[in-house]
Amino acid sequence: MPKPRAAVLLAATFVVLAAGLTACSGDDSGSGTSVTTYHQGDSITVDHGNEFVIALTANPSTGYSWSAGDNPNVKFVSSKQVTKAGSPPGAPGEQRLTFEAVDKGSSTLELAYARPFEAGVPPAKTASFPVTVR
């Protein structure tokens, strides 16, 4: 009798692990829908009402962060810093800025990498993204 019980436990463990892996896969937006991520040099095309993410290299330990200028077609929603697991403190990572497409049309989304506490100082870097909202 111990063998059938072990087989049942093994099967149950497999089902639980498979369910956990399925729940953890997919995008990291948490909404259950796919959110496209763009990087430097990409052109952005998005449907009205949808969200998208721009991912840029950043190191917040230096005081720098990316911020977006005003744009008629998209609005800034949120930002988060992501580093690789096991990275030491102060290591660079990626800043992911989430935007929502709010008005149809085409424009250029401008981002600046600067220290928010240094007013009047030009940004260390800039990034531009052509945006089309359908």
VMD Tcl script that builds the backbone (N, CA, C; Angstrom):
set m [mol new atoms 402]
animate dup $m
set s [atomselect $m all]
$s set {name element resname resid chain x y z} {
  {N N MET 1 A 0.786 -1.204 0.000}
  {CA C MET 1 A 0.000 0.000 0.000}
  {C C MET 1 A 0.837 1.282 0.000}
  {N N PRO 2 A 2.040 1.329 0.515}
  {CA C PRO 2 A 2.794 2.573 0.527}
  {C C PRO 2 A 3.082 3.101 -0.871}
  {N N LYS 3 A 3.235 2.252 -1.866}
  {CA C LYS 3 A 3.557 2.729 -3.209}
  {C C LYS 3 A 2.438 3.551 -3.833}
  {N N PRO 4 A 1.160 3.117 -3.775}
  {CA C PRO 4 A 0.104 3.947 -4.350}
  {C C PRO 4 A -0.005 5.309 -3.651}
  {N N ARG 5 A 0.182 5.334 -2.334}
  {CA C ARG 5 A 0.098 6.611 -1.618}
  {C C ARG 5 A 1.220 7.545 -2.065}
  {N N ALA 6 A 2.418 7.027 -2.231}
  {CA C ALA 6 A 3.541 7.839 -2.691}
  {C C ALA 6 A 3.268 8.379 -4.087}
  {N N ALA 7 A 2.667 7.576 -4.943}
  {CA C ALA 7 A 2.345 8.032 -6.297}
  {C C ALA 7 A 1.323 9.153 -6.266}
  {N N VAL 8 A 0.330 9.031 -5.394}
  {CA C VAL 8 A -0.693 10.081 -5.264}
  {C C VAL 8 A -0.059 11.369 -4.751}
  {N N LEU 9 A 0.816 11.266 -3.746}
  {CA C LEU 9 A 1.497 12.451 -3.225}
  {C C LEU 9 A 2.381 13.092 -4.286}
  {N N LEU 10 A 3.086 12.277 -5.040}
  {CA C LEU 10 A 3.930 12.796 -6.107}
  {C C LEU 10 A 3.092 13.508 -7.157}
  {N N ALA 11 A 1.974 12.923 -7.553}
  {CA C ALA 11 A 1.088 13.541 -8.540}
  {C C ALA 11 A 0.511 14.849 -8.006}
  {N N ALA 12 A 0.106 14.856 -6.747}
  {CA C ALA 12 A -0.451 16.074 -6.146}
  {C C ALA 12 A 0.601 17.177 -6.093}
  {N N THR 13 A 1.827 16.821 -5.744}
  {CA C THR 13 A 2.915 17.793 -5.710}
  {C C THR 13 A 3.159 18.376 -7.091}
  {N N PHE 14 A 3.145 17.536 -8.113}
  {CA C PHE 14 A 3.337 18.002 -9.482}
  {C C PHE 14 A 2.240 18.990 -9.873}
  {N N VAL 15 A 0.988 18.688 -9.547}
  {CA C VAL 15 A -0.138 19.569 -9.892}
  {C C VAL 15 A 0.021 20.924 -9.202}
  {N N VAL 16 A 0.389 20.909 -7.933}
  {CA C VAL 16 A 0.562 22.162 -7.193}
  {C C VAL 16 A 1.702 22.983 -7.798}
  {N N LEU 17 A 2.824 22.350 -8.109}
  {CA C LEU 17 A 3.944 23.061 -8.718}
  {C C LEU 17 A 3.581 23.610 -10.089}
  {N N ALA 18 A 2.887 22.835 -10.900}
  {CA C ALA 18 A 2.486 23.293 -12.230}
  {C C ALA 18 A 1.542 24.484 -12.127}
  {N N ALA 19 A 0.629 24.458 -11.184}
  {CA C ALA 19 A -0.296 25.581 -10.989}
  {C C ALA 19 A 0.455 26.831 -10.562}
  {N N GLY 20 A 1.444 26.655 -9.692}
  {CA C GLY 20 A 2.246 27.792 -9.249}
  {C C GLY 20 A 3.047 28.399 -10.372}
  {N N LEU 21 A 3.645 27.578 -11.209}
  {CA C LEU 21 A 4.405 28.086 -12.340}
  {C C LEU 21 A 3.506 28.813 -13.327}
  {N N THR 22 A 2.327 28.300 -13.568}
  {CA C THR 22 A 1.390 28.960 -14.469}
  {C C THR 22 A 0.986 30.312 -13.909}
  {N N ALA 23 A 0.753 30.390 -12.617}
  {CA C ALA 23 A 0.336 31.648 -11.995}
  {C C ALA 23 A 1.451 32.681 -12.038}
  {N N CYS 24 A 2.714 32.244 -12.044}
  {CA C CYS 24 A 3.837 33.178 -12.029}
  {C C CYS 24 A 4.319 33.572 -13.418}
  {N N SER 25 A 3.849 32.916 -14.460}
  {CA C SER 25 A 4.335 33.242 -15.796}
  {C C SER 25 A 3.552 34.399 -16.378}
  {N N GLY 26 A 4.039 34.933 -17.496}
  {CA C GLY 26 A 3.341 36.029 -18.161}
  {C C GLY 26 A 4.010 37.350 -17.862}
  {N N ASP 27 A 3.289 38.461 -18.180}
  {CA C ASP 27 A 3.874 39.775 -17.976}
  {C C ASP 27 A 3.854 40.140 -16.507}
  {N N ASP 28 A 4.595 41.205 -16.146}
  {CA C ASP 28 A 4.681 41.595 -14.749}
  {C C ASP 28 A 3.794 42.786 -14.426}
  {N N SER 29 A 2.800 43.052 -15.257}
  {CA C SER 29 A 1.948 44.208 -15.014}
  {C C SER 29 A 0.924 43.941 -13.936}
  {N N GLY 30 A 0.618 42.657 -13.691}
  {CA C GLY 30 A -0.332 42.318 -12.654}
  {C C GLY 30 A -1.775 42.438 -13.088}
  {N N SER 31 A -2.035 42.907 -14.304}
  {CA C SER 31 A -3.406 43.123 -14.737}
  {C C SER 31 A -3.976 41.930 -15.483}
  {N N GLY 32 A -3.129 40.963 -15.845}
  {CA C GLY 32 A -3.614 39.822 -16.596}
  {C C GLY 32 A -3.640 40.079 -18.089}
  {N N THR 33 A -3.389 41.294 -18.517}
  {CA C THR 33 A -3.324 41.604 -19.940}
  {C C THR 33 A -1.876 41.934 -20.285}
  {N N SER 34 A -1.554 41.766 -21.547}
  {CA C SER 34 A -0.195 42.015 -21.991}
  {C C SER 34 A 0.045 43.517 -22.164}
  {N N VAL 35 A 1.105 44.015 -21.559}
  {CA C VAL 35 A 1.503 45.404 -21.702}
  {C C VAL 35 A 2.842 45.398 -22.426}
  {N N THR 36 A 2.919 46.082 -23.557}
  {CA C THR 36 A 4.140 46.100 -24.353}
  {C C THR 36 A 5.188 46.990 -23.701}
  {N N THR 37 A 6.431 46.505 -23.689}
  {CA C THR 37 A 7.557 47.272 -23.157}
  {C C THR 37 A 8.434 47.737 -24.308}
  {N N TYR 38 A 8.764 49.026 -24.290}
  {CA C TYR 38 A 9.606 49.632 -25.323}
  {C C TYR 38 A 10.938 50.046 -24.713}
  {N N HIS 39 A 11.967 50.089 -25.570}
  {CA C HIS 39 A 13.311 50.463 -25.152}
  {C C HIS 39 A 13.828 51.584 -26.051}
  {N N GLN 40 A 14.941 52.182 -25.646}
  {CA C GLN 40 A 15.545 53.277 -26.392}
  {C C GLN 40 A 15.648 52.909 -27.873}
  {N N GLY 41 A 15.215 53.825 -28.733}
  {CA C GLY 41 A 15.272 53.613 -30.174}
  {C C GLY 41 A 13.987 53.066 -30.777}
  {N N ASP 42 A 13.041 52.627 -29.947}
  {CA C ASP 42 A 11.774 52.083 -30.446}
  {C C ASP 42 A 10.792 53.198 -30.800}
  {N N SER 43 A 9.926 52.911 -31.755}
  {CA C SER 43 A 8.761 53.749 -32.042}
  {C C SER 43 A 7.574 53.089 -31.364}
  {N N ILE 44 A 6.704 53.892 -30.791}
  {CA C ILE 44 A 5.583 53.369 -30.016}
  {C C ILE 44 A 4.289 53.555 -30.794}
  {N N THR 45 A 3.566 52.464 -30.979}
  {CA C THR 45 A 2.224 52.498 -31.560}
  {C C THR 45 A 1.313 51.751 -30.609}
  {N N VAL 46 A 0.270 52.432 -30.145}
  {CA C VAL 46 A -0.601 51.865 -29.115}
  {C C VAL 46 A -2.045 52.287 -29.378}
  {N N ASP 47 A -2.973 51.430 -29.002}
  {CA C ASP 47 A -4.388 51.749 -29.145}
  {C C ASP 47 A -4.847 52.656 -28.002}
  {N N HIS 48 A -5.770 53.544 -28.318}
  {CA C HIS 48 A -6.332 54.467 -27.334}
  {C C HIS 48 A -6.845 53.689 -26.108}
  {N N GLY 49 A -6.507 54.156 -24.926}
  {CA C GLY 49 A -6.946 53.519 -23.696}
  {C C GLY 49 A -6.007 52.464 -23.160}
  {N N ASN 50 A -5.052 52.009 -23.961}
  {CA C ASN 50 A -4.113 50.975 -23.513}
  {C C ASN 50 A -2.915 51.593 -22.800}
  {N N GLU 51 A -2.281 50.772 -21.990}
  {CA C GLU 51 A -1.054 51.178 -21.315}
  {C C GLU 51 A 0.147 50.557 -22.001}
  {N N PHE 52 A 1.305 51.192 -21.825}
  {CA C PHE 52 A 2.573 50.650 -22.314}
  {C C PHE 52 A 3.659 51.063 -21.345}
  {N N VAL 53 A 4.813 50.397 -21.447}
  {CA C VAL 53 A 5.939 50.643 -20.539}
  {C C VAL 53 A 7.160 51.021 -21.356}
  {N N ILE 54 A 7.901 52.000 -20.864}
  {CA C ILE 54 A 9.217 52.332 -21.416}
  {C C ILE 54 A 10.244 51.927 -20.361}
  {N N ALA 55 A 11.204 51.088 -20.751}
  {CA C ALA 55 A 12.247 50.608 -19.841}
  {C C ALA 55 A 13.585 51.208 -20.249}
  {N N LEU 56 A 14.210 51.926 -19.314}
  {CA C LEU 56 A 15.499 52.572 -19.572}
  {C C LEU 56 A 16.467 52.278 -18.437}
  {N N THR 57 A 17.748 52.177 -18.765}
  {CA C THR 57 A 18.771 51.942 -17.758}
  {C C THR 57 A 18.800 53.115 -16.781}
  {N N ALA 58 A 18.852 52.789 -15.496}
  {CA C ALA 58 A 18.867 53.828 -14.464}
  {C C ALA 58 A 19.578 53.317 -13.224}
  {N N ASN 59 A 20.115 54.254 -12.464}
  {CA C ASN 59 A 20.762 53.919 -11.195}
  {C C ASN 59 A 20.303 54.938 -10.151}
  {N N PRO 60 A 19.245 54.620 -9.417}
  {CA C PRO 60 A 18.700 55.592 -8.466}
  {C C PRO 60 A 19.643 55.945 -7.317}
  {N N SER 61 A 20.641 55.109 -7.050}
  {CA C SER 61 A 21.565 55.421 -5.957}
  {C C SER 61 A 22.405 56.660 -6.261}
  {N N THR 62 A 22.416 57.090 -7.524}
  {CA C THR 62 A 23.149 58.301 -7.915}
  {C C THR 62 A 22.291 59.549 -7.773}
  {N N GLY 63 A 21.016 59.367 -7.481}
  {CA C GLY 63 A 20.099 60.511 -7.384}
  {C C GLY 63 A 19.377 60.791 -8.681}
  {N N TYR 64 A 19.766 60.113 -9.764}
  {CA C TYR 64 A 19.140 60.341 -11.070}
  {C C TYR 64 A 17.917 59.449 -11.247}
  {N N SER 65 A 16.942 59.976 -11.971}
  {CA C SER 65 A 15.770 59.195 -12.358}
  {C C SER 65 A 15.205 59.774 -13.650}
  {N N TRP 66 A 14.454 58.938 -14.361}
  {CA C TRP 66 A 13.819 59.361 -15.605}
  {C C TRP 66 A 12.474 60.012 -15.297}
  {N N SER 67 A 12.175 61.084 -16.001}
  {CA C SER 67 A 10.861 61.724 -15.904}
  {C C SER 67 A 10.417 62.103 -17.306}
  {N N ALA 68 A 9.111 62.156 -17.483}
  {CA C ALA 68 A 8.538 62.453 -18.803}
  {C C ALA 68 A 8.036 63.884 -18.864}
  {N N GLY 69 A 8.237 64.496 -20.030}
  {CA C GLY 69 A 7.668 65.809 -20.267}
  {C C GLY 69 A 6.196 65.675 -20.612}
  {N N ASP 70 A 5.499 66.795 -20.649}
  {CA C ASP 70 A 4.087 66.785 -21.028}
  {C C ASP 70 A 3.940 66.263 -22.451}
  {N N ASN 71 A 2.843 65.539 -22.687}
  {CA C ASN 71 A 2.575 64.990 -24.010}
  {C C ASN 71 A 1.063 64.977 -24.228}
  {N N PRO 72 A 0.610 65.406 -25.413}
  {CA C PRO 72 A -0.835 65.474 -25.652}
  {C C PRO 72 A -1.515 64.117 -25.860}
  {N N ASN 73 A -0.749 63.080 -26.151}
  {CA C ASN 73 A -1.342 61.789 -26.499}
  {C C ASN 73 A -1.272 60.736 -25.403}
  {N N VAL 74 A -0.333 60.906 -24.469}
  {CA C VAL 74 A -0.179 59.919 -23.403}
  {C C VAL 74 A -0.040 60.618 -22.059}
  {N N LYS 75 A -0.424 59.889 -21.007}
  {CA C LYS 75 A -0.210 60.426 -19.659}
  {C C LYS 75 A 0.605 59.438 -18.847}
  {N N PHE 76 A 1.447 59.979 -17.998}
  {CA C PHE 76 A 2.275 59.188 -17.106}
  {C C PHE 76 A 1.385 58.534 -16.056}
  {N N VAL 77 A 1.625 57.231 -15.786}
  {CA C VAL 77 A 0.837 56.498 -14.798}
  {C C VAL 77 A 1.677 56.156 -13.568}
  {N N SER 78 A 2.849 55.538 -13.783}
  {CA C SER 78 A 3.669 55.125 -12.643}
  {C C SER 78 A 5.093 54.816 -13.082}
  {N N SER 79 A 5.956 54.619 -12.081}
  {CA C SER 79 A 7.350 54.274 -12.341}
  {C C SER 79 A 7.823 53.310 -11.268}
  {N N LYS 80 A 8.678 52.368 -11.677}
  {CA C LYS 80 A 9.293 51.474 -10.697}
  {C C LYS 80 A 10.696 51.126 -11.159}
  {N N GLN 81 A 11.560 50.897 -10.179}
  {CA C GLN 81 A 12.946 50.508 -10.444}
  {C C GLN 81 A 13.045 48.997 -10.332}
  {N N VAL 82 A 13.714 48.369 -11.285}
  {CA C VAL 82 A 13.870 46.919 -11.299}
  {C C VAL 82 A 15.359 46.608 -11.421}
  {N N THR 83 A 15.854 45.741 -10.535}
  {CA C THR 83 A 17.244 45.283 -10.615}
  {C C THR 83 A 17.242 43.772 -10.699}
  {N N LYS 84 A 18.312 43.226 -11.209}
  {CA C LYS 84 A 18.436 41.774 -11.299}
  {C C LYS 84 A 18.572 41.187 -9.903}
  {N N ALA 85 A 17.989 40.019 -9.729}
  {CA C ALA 85 A 18.079 39.328 -8.440}
  {C C ALA 85 A 19.545 39.124 -8.084}
  {N N GLY 86 A 19.886 39.399 -6.859}
  {CA C GLY 86 A 21.251 39.207 -6.394}
  {C C GLY 86 A 22.175 40.371 -6.683}
  {N N SER 87 A 21.650 41.445 -7.274}
  {CA C SER 87 A 22.486 42.618 -7.543}
  {C C SER 87 A 22.883 43.275 -6.237}
  {N N PRO 88 A 24.124 43.762 -6.150}
  {CA C PRO 88 A 24.544 44.425 -4.915}
  {C C PRO 88 A 23.847 45.779 -4.765}
  {N N PRO 89 A 23.763 46.295 -3.555}
  {CA C PRO 89 A 23.176 47.620 -3.354}
  {C C PRO 89 A 23.912 48.661 -4.192}
  {N N GLY 90 A 23.158 49.551 -4.806}
  {CA C GLY 90 A 23.750 50.601 -5.629}
  {C C GLY 90 A 23.980 50.206 -7.079}
  {N N ALA 91 A 23.678 48.974 -7.429}
  {CA C ALA 91 A 23.875 48.519 -8.807}
  {C C ALA 91 A 22.820 49.137 -9.720}
  {N N PRO 92 A 23.195 49.422 -10.957}
  {CA C PRO 92 A 22.201 49.950 -11.893}
  {C C PRO 92 A 21.175 48.884 -12.246}
  {N N GLY 93 A 20.069 49.337 -12.721}
  {CA C GLY 93 A 19.004 48.439 -13.155}
  {C C GLY 93 A 18.208 49.111 -14.252}
  {N N GLU 94 A 16.925 48.932 -14.198}
  {CA C GLU 94 A 16.039 49.471 -15.213}
  {C C GLU 94 A 14.919 50.238 -14.526}
  {N N GLN 95 A 14.628 51.419 -15.039}
  {CA C GLN 95 A 13.456 52.151 -14.574}
  {C C GLN 95 A 12.362 51.909 -15.598}
  {N N ARG 96 A 11.208 51.446 -15.133}
  {CA C ARG 96 A 10.079 51.148 -16.012}
  {C C ARG 96 A 8.982 52.174 -15.767}
  {N N LEU 97 A 8.753 52.985 -16.788}
  {CA C LEU 97 A 7.744 54.025 -16.707}
  {C C LEU 97 A 6.504 53.568 -17.469}
  {N N THR 98 A 5.367 53.592 -16.813}
  {CA C THR 98 A 4.111 53.162 -17.416}
  {C C THR 98 A 3.316 54.395 -17.840}
  {N N PHE 99 A 2.765 54.317 -19.054}
  {CA C PHE 99 A 1.966 55.404 -19.621}
  {C C PHE 99 A 0.639 54.854 -20.115}
  {N N GLU 100 A -0.360 55.729 -20.229}
  {CA C GLU 100 A -1.648 55.377 -20.806}
  {C C GLU 100 A -1.891 56.246 -22.031}
  {N N ALA 101 A -2.364 55.621 -23.117}
  {CA C ALA 101 A -2.710 56.349 -24.349}
  {C C ALA 101 A -4.066 57.017 -24.134}
  {N N VAL 102 A -4.083 58.354 -24.131}
  {CA C VAL 102 A -5.303 59.072 -23.773}
  {C C VAL 102 A -5.942 59.863 -24.911}
  {N N ASP 103 A -5.208 60.122 -25.988}
  {CA C ASP 103 A -5.776 60.909 -27.089}
  {C C ASP 103 A -5.144 60.463 -28.401}
  {N N LYS 104 A -5.979 60.188 -29.404}
  {CA C LYS 104 A -5.476 59.727 -30.698}
  {C C LYS 104 A -4.629 60.805 -31.365}
  {N N GLY 105 A -3.575 60.346 -32.064}
  {CA C GLY 105 A -2.697 61.265 -32.769}
  {C C GLY 105 A -1.250 60.823 -32.657}
  {N N SER 106 A -0.364 61.668 -33.189}
  {CA C SER 106 A 1.072 61.372 -33.174}
  {C C SER 106 A 1.829 62.520 -32.521}
  {N N SER 107 A 2.882 62.165 -31.778}
  {CA C SER 107 A 3.712 63.158 -31.103}
  {C C SER 107 A 5.040 62.503 -30.744}
  {N N THR 108 A 5.871 63.244 -30.052}
  {CA C THR 108 A 7.131 62.715 -29.548}
  {C C THR 108 A 7.121 62.803 -28.035}
  {N N LEU 109 A 7.357 61.670 -27.383}
  {CA C LEU 109 A 7.429 61.623 -25.928}
  {C C LEU 109 A 8.877 61.845 -25.529}
  {N N GLU 110 A 9.124 62.890 -24.755}
  {CA C GLU 110 A 10.474 63.254 -24.324}
  {C C GLU 110 A 10.679 62.861 -22.875}
  {N N LEU 111 A 11.821 62.209 -22.600}
  {CA C LEU 111 A 12.168 61.823 -21.234}
  {C C LEU 111 A 13.529 62.401 -20.878}
  {N N ALA 112 A 13.692 62.742 -19.605}
  {CA C ALA 112 A 14.949 63.314 -19.131}
  {C C ALA 112 A 15.448 62.530 -17.925}
  {N N TYR 113 A 16.749 62.261 -17.916}
  {CA C TYR 113 A 17.408 61.567 -16.803}
  {C C TYR 113 A 18.158 62.629 -16.008}
  {N N ALA 114 A 17.594 63.011 -14.885}
  {CA C ALA 114 A 18.145 64.123 -14.113}
  {C C ALA 114 A 17.937 63.880 -12.628}
  {N N ARG 115 A 18.573 64.741 -11.842}
  {CA C ARG 115 A 18.362 64.730 -10.391}
  {C C ARG 115 A 17.271 65.753 -10.087}
  {N N PRO 116 A 16.134 65.301 -9.597}
  {CA C PRO 116 A 15.011 66.213 -9.373}
  {C C PRO 116 A 15.329 67.349 -8.394}
  {N N PHE 117 A 16.311 67.152 -7.522}
  {CA C PHE 117 A 16.655 68.166 -6.531}
  {C C PHE 117 A 17.639 69.211 -7.070}
  {N N GLU 118 A 18.097 69.056 -8.324}
  {CA C GLU 118 A 19.020 70.027 -8.923}
  {C C GLU 118 A 18.273 70.868 -9.954}
  {N N ALA 119 A 17.529 71.837 -9.475}
  {CA C ALA 119 A 16.756 72.704 -10.372}
  {C C ALA 119 A 17.684 73.520 -11.266}
  {N N GLY 120 A 17.305 73.610 -12.535}
  {CA C GLY 120 A 18.067 74.422 -13.477}
  {C C GLY 120 A 19.272 73.733 -14.087}
  {N N VAL 121 A 19.573 72.515 -13.677}
  {CA C VAL 121 A 20.713 71.774 -14.219}
  {C C VAL 121 A 20.204 70.914 -15.379}
  {N N PRO 122 A 20.873 70.977 -16.540}
  {CA C PRO 122 A 20.426 70.149 -17.670}
  {C C PRO 122 A 20.486 68.658 -17.330}
  {N N PRO 123 A 19.610 67.854 -17.940}
  {CA C PRO 123 A 19.632 66.404 -17.676}
  {C C PRO 123 A 20.933 65.768 -18.155}
  {N N ALA 124 A 21.331 64.686 -17.486}
  {CA C ALA 124 A 22.526 63.944 -17.879}
  {C C ALA 124 A 22.290 63.211 -19.191}
  {N N LYS 125 A 21.038 62.772 -19.427}
  {CA C LYS 125 A 20.665 62.061 -20.652}
  {C C LYS 125 A 19.232 62.444 -21.009}
  {N N THR 126 A 18.904 62.262 -22.282}
  {CA C THR 126 A 17.531 62.409 -22.732}
  {C C THR 126 A 17.192 61.241 -23.636}
  {N N ALA 127 A 15.920 60.985 -23.792}
  {CA C ALA 127 A 15.444 59.946 -24.693}
  {C C ALA 127 A 14.146 60.439 -25.331}
  {N N SER 128 A 13.983 60.165 -26.619}
  {CA C SER 128 A 12.791 60.577 -27.349}
  {C C SER 128 A 12.147 59.349 -27.994}
  {N N PHE 129 A 10.836 59.290 -27.927}
  {CA C PHE 129 A 10.089 58.189 -28.504}
  {C C PHE 129 A 8.963 58.727 -29.373}
  {N N PRO 130 A 8.967 58.410 -30.685}
  {CA C PRO 130 A 7.803 58.761 -31.504}
  {C C PRO 130 A 6.609 57.916 -31.034}
  {N N VAL 131 A 5.472 58.573 -30.793}
  {CA C VAL 131 A 4.280 57.892 -30.290}
  {C C VAL 131 A 3.120 58.106 -31.249}
  {N N THR 132 A 2.449 57.011 -31.586}
  {CA C THR 132 A 1.211 57.075 -32.360}
  {C C THR 132 A 0.135 56.362 -31.563}
  {N N VAL 133 A -0.951 57.093 -31.262}
  {CA C VAL 133 A -2.081 56.512 -30.564}
  {C C VAL 133 A -3.202 56.357 -31.575}
  {N N ARG 134 A -3.670 55.093 -31.722}
  {CA C ARG 134 A -4.726 54.798 -32.699}
  {C C ARG 134 A -6.084 54.781 -32.039}
}
mol reanalyze $m
mol bondsrecalc $m
mol representation Tube
mol addrep $m
